[in-house]
Amino acid sequence: MKRRKFLKNLTLGTGGMLISNSLISATLSSSSKSKRIVILHTNDTHSNIESFPANHPKFPGMGGVAKRYTLIQKIRSENEHVLLLDSGDIFQGTPYFNTFNGELEMKLMSKMGYDAATMGNHDFDIGLDGFLNAKKHANFPFVCSNYNFSKTVLVNETELYHIFKKGGIKIGVFGIGVELNGLVPKDKFGGTVYNDPIETANSMAQLLTDLGCKLIICLSHLGYDYEDKTRMSDLVLAKNTANIHLILGGHTHTFLEKPTVLENRNKQQVVINQVGWAGINLGRIDIDIDAGLLKSSTLEVK
């Protein structure tokens, strides 16, 4: 066994920018075959089960669970190590939610094979009891690191983090949610305690590092950026934390042409991405362990 570069270069977008310096190091056998880890991600799908109509002025024929499933399955057929993640606001936005109270969304995400998700503010819209009832139809974990549910019906129903092993690499995933007070009616989140995002993220990232994770992903529902630069956001989180490699965001419905790369508090690179809303896009990040490449693309669901 010897030390080798896991991510030697960072490539973003089609022909995008190339950033030198290793993001992550891992111990790999010199005889290890080239392996690729593919991270797929969505955010703010908002109960959009069907595609937009063909005459829609912005997104004609785009989105829809069936088309997303087809795209995901194609990618899985071409790649051995795939993770499918969601950054929250699964609920609210179409009559499907009002009719089925979130059960349909959970069943369909389970069918699509989501590996993990975090909660957005709209996932509280039917209250904690409603979310719990819908969650019974989910066969994947919800990672909620800065929401303390110990005094609610969601006690032990979510995880602080989840560790996956893909291609011989441990991948740690945790979730950071937006402040609920003032955004969500009090009766919808009840005794939920909101903990500081930066302190929580640093604690989770350090713990996952200590547990041997070589790739650490934060599923964030803080929002990408705001006019008030002091307001908590993905950009603020990235600059004030360490040991996080990817922040996959939601909440602000931001369409990024390519991920943003910032330096964290230790001058190491953090990749931030968000793919709009309504499931019209599927984010994809490819990591080739041996070749040391990280590529990112936004795939239209159509």
C-alpha positions, 0 to 999 in steps of 0.5 A, spaced: 500 500 500 502 507 498 499 514 498 496 516 492 492 522 489 485 521 490 483 527 487 489 530 483 485 535 479 479 539 479 475 540 473 468 543 472 464 544 467 465 542 459 472 544 458 471 548 464 476 550 469 482 546 472 484 547 479 491 544 481 492 542 488 489 535 491 482 536 494 483 529 498 488 523 499 487 516 500 491 510 500 490 505 494 493 499 492 498 501 486 494 495 482 487 498 483 483 498 477 480 505 475 474 506 479 469 512 478 464 514 483 458 518 481 454 523 485 447 525 483 443 530 486 437 534 486 434 539 490 427 543 491 423 538 487 417 540 490 412 535 488 413 535 481 411 528 479 409 530 472 413 533 466 412 540 465 407 541 459 409 541 452 407 549 451 410 551 458 414 558 456 420 556 460 421 548 461 417 545 455 416 538 457 422 538 462 422 534 469 418 529 471 419 523 475 419 518 469 424 521 465 428 522 471 428 515 473 430 513 466 436 518 466 438 515 473 438 508 471 442 509 464 447 512 469 447 506 473 447 502 468 454 505 465 457 506 472 458 501 478 459 506 484 453 511 484 450 515 490 443 519 489 442 525 494 437 530 495 437 537 499 430 538 501 424 541 499 421 534 497 414 537 498 409 542 496 408 545 489 402 541 486 396 537 488 399 531 488 402 533 495 395 536 497 392 529 495 397 524 498 400 528 504 407 526 501 406 519 501 407 519 493 413 523 493 417 518 498 414 512 494 417 515 488 424 517 491 424 510 494 423 507 487 428 511 484 433 509 489 435 515 493 441 513 498 439 519 502 436 526 503 435 532 508 429 536 510 427 543 507 423 548 510 417 545 506 418 538 508 415 541 515 408 543 511 404 537 514 407 538 521 412 533 524 406 527 525 405 528 517 412 528 515 413 521 520 407 518 516 410 520 509 417 517 511 414 510 513 414 510 505 421 512 504 427 506 504 432 511 505 435 515 511 434 523 512 440 526 515 439 532 519 445 534 523 443 541 526 435 539 527 435 536 534 428 532 534 429 529 541 423 532 544 419 531 538 415 525 534 421 524 530 426 522 535 431 517 532 427 518 525 433 521 522 440 521 522 446 525 524 450 523 518 450 516 514 457 513 511 457 510 504 462 505 501 463 506 494 469 503 490 473 502 497 472 509 499 468 511 505 463 517 503 460 521 509 454 525 508 450 529 513 445 535 512 444 542 514 437 545 514 435 552 514 433 556 520 425 554 521 423 560 526 420 565 522 420 561 516 415 555 518 409 556 523 411 554 530 406 549 530 409 545 524 416 544 527 414 544 535 419 542 539 425 542 534 431 545 536 435 549 531 443 548 532 448 553 529 450 551 522 457 552 522 458 549 529 454 543 527 458 542 520 465 543 523 463 538 528 460 533 523 466 534 518 471 532 523 467 526 526 467 523 519 474 525 518 476 521 524 471 515 522 476 515 515 471 518 510 475 521 504 470 524 501 465 528 505 458 531 503 454 536 506 447 536 503 445 543 505 438 547 505 441 554 507 440 557 500 446 559 495 447 566 497 443 572 499 444 580 498 445 580 505 452 577 505 452 576 513 446 571 512 447 564 513 448 561 506 452 555 502 457 560 501 458 563 508 458 555 510 464 553 505 468 559 508 467 558 515 468 550 515 473 545 514 474 538 511 467 538 507 469 537 500 462 538 497 456 542 499 450 540 495 445 546 496 437 547 495 432 552 498 434 558 493 432 555 487 439 557 484 441 554 477 448 554 477 451 553 470 457 550 473 459 549 481 462 554 485 469 553 488 471 557 494 477 556 499 475 554 506 477 556 513 484 552 512 485 555 504 482 548 502 477 548 496 470 546 497 465 545 491 458 548 491 453 546 487 445 547 486 441 545 480 435 549 480 428 546 482 422 542 480 426 536 478 428 539 471 435 538 472 439 532 475 446 534 478 452 530 476 459 529 479 464 524 477 470 522 481 475 518 478 479 515 483 485 513 479 486 518 474 484 524 480 479 527 476 472 531 478 468 533 473 461 536 474 455 537 469 448 539 470 443 534 466 437 536 463 431 532 465 427 531 458 
